[in-house]
Amino acid sequence: QVQLVESGGGLVQPGGSLRLSCAASGSIFSITGMGWYRQAPGKQRELVANITRGGSTNYVDSVKGRFTISRDNAKNTVFLQMNSLKPEDTAVYYCNAEGTALFPELLPFGSWGQGIQVTVSS
């Protein structure tokens, strides 16, 4: 199994910054895509940003120019740098990873983190 652990959330004032991290561990052969999703109260979970192993990125329109996703392939870690935060960015942020697990045999996997709260408020 592959586990994802997020860190870096919290409370920040509008205009502030936070950096989320997500580390994958376990029976990993390779990780192809990694990404961040978020779910605000009463809303559906939405994709915020994702990144391929080669570094190609994709962002939801509402965060373009403010958020930056990056990854460290050697450490199986993905980051989300969030700048110019707005109250509407308040949500639980979830890390996602897809790839190939190593044991008991090579099989595709898709895993989610437990979620981390980001609150933007004055």
MOQUI-V679235 format. One record per residue. RES is the residue in one small letter. NEAR is the number of other ideal C-beta (glycine too) atoms within 12 Angstrom. Layout:
RES,NEAR + RES,NEAR
This chain:
q,18 + v,32 + q,21 + l,37 + v,25 + e,36 + s,24 + g,26 + g,31 + g,22 + l,16 + v,26 + q,18 + p,19 + g,17 + g,22 + s,23 + l,34 + r,28 + l,43 + s,30 + c,43 + a,28 + a,39 + s,19 + g,20 + s,22 + i,31 + f,20 + s,23 + i,40 + t,26 + g,32 + m,49 + g,41 + w,50 + y,34 + r,38 + q,22 + a,24 + p,13 + g,8 + k,13 + q,11 + r,21 + e,25 + l,28 + v,38 + a,38 + n,33 + i,34 + t,23 + r,22 + g,12 + g,17 + s,17 + t,28 + n,20 + y,24 + v,25 + d,13 + s,21 + v,32 + k,16 + g,13 + r,27 + f,36 + t,26 + i,38 + s,26 + r,35 + d,19 + n,22 + a,11 + k,17 + n,30 + t,30 + v,47 + f,30 + l,45 + q,25 + m,37 + n,21 + s,23 + l,33 + k,25 + p,19 + e,21 + d,36 + t,28 + a,34 + v,27 + y,46 + y,34 + c,45 + n,36 + a,42 + e,27 + g,30 + t,22 + a,25 + l,18 + f,14 + p,9 + e,11 + l,14 + l,18 + p,19 + f,28 + g,22 + s,33 + w,28 + g,34 + q,18 + g,24 + i,30 + q,26 + v,37 + t,26 + v,29 + s,18 + s,13
